[in-house]
């Protein structure tokens, strides 16, 4: 089964900065391209940090504050970082590092989890040598989950039923509504059921899978009791 990965979704033309790119140029790039952040790379195109509009706001608020005397050693780590950004004059001083990145061959689901965990809107995409090859945004990832229901249904039938399980397409009824797939019908073997459910869940754009499958015979490959397989709530499940 073919799945879209980050490399197939990313934008390959990336607005970026070097370590010594001046603050004014960074602000111009973000405004001109209407983006909320950009990666900072070294001479080898390796990502060494990222800059967001939040970093620029910290810098701007620092410039507007009235200078005062303070004990640097008494500041918390967070306060020191904020003070450094407020006094930054170039990308290297302003950037957040180390950068949170994703590899081009990682799944879209993995990229979405990284964004959620770090509460960020965009991820630099790197190759196997950690060189910048693209950028992926939350909006890019959301496009995967906006696939038409008819398109998802065709992929379930072709990839799961026909290619993986070698079944006639009419064996299982496939209904898709708003990304939720309902599978109804009887499969030849009990072990076919978890395979069908798992592969359907992995298809891009599938939000959930409702299990209304039965089977003709119990085979030794399943290895699950009725209670383990179906749970305590009965035959109908949403995964």
C-alpha positions, 0 to 999 in steps of 0.5 A: 500500500502506498502512503504519502510521506512528508516528502510528497507533501512538503514545499521544496522552495524554502525561505531561509536565513543564514546565521548572520542574516540581519534582523531587519532582513528576517522581518522583511522575509517573513512579511514579504512571503507572509509566513510565520517562521523560517529555518536557519541553515549553516554553510552546508545547508544543515538546519541549525535553528528556526525563527518564528514571529514570536521570536521577533515579537520578543525582540521588539518588546525588548527594544521598547523596554527601558534598560535597567540594571539586573543580575544576569546570574539571578535570571532563570534559563527562560529569562536569559533566553528571552533577554538574549533574543531581545538583544539579538541583531542577527538570525543566529542570535535570534533563532530557537535551537536546536531545531525541531525537524522531520525527515522527508521519508517520515509519515504524515502522521509522524509529522503531525504528532511532532507539530502537536507535541511541540506546538508549532505550525511548520517543520523544516524537512531534512534528508538523511544528512540533515540538510534542508530539503523542504518545509511542511506546514500544518495546512499541508498536513491537513490536506491529507485529511480532506480527501474526498470520501469517494477517493478513500472508498476506492483505495480501500477496495483496491488496496485492502480488499483486492490487492492485500486480501485477494477478495472480490470487491463486492465481498465487503461493503465499504461506506465512507462518510466524512473520513469514517470508513464502515466495513460490512460483510463476511471475510473468509477467515477470522485472521483477515479481519484485523488485517482489513481493519489495520490496513484501512486505518492506515490509508491517508484521510481515514479518520476512524474505522467502524468494524461490522465484519464477520468471518466464515472460519476461525484459523490458527493465525488469529491467536485471539479470543472472542473477548480479546478480539471484539472487546466487551462491547460487542461486535461493532467497534470504532478504531 
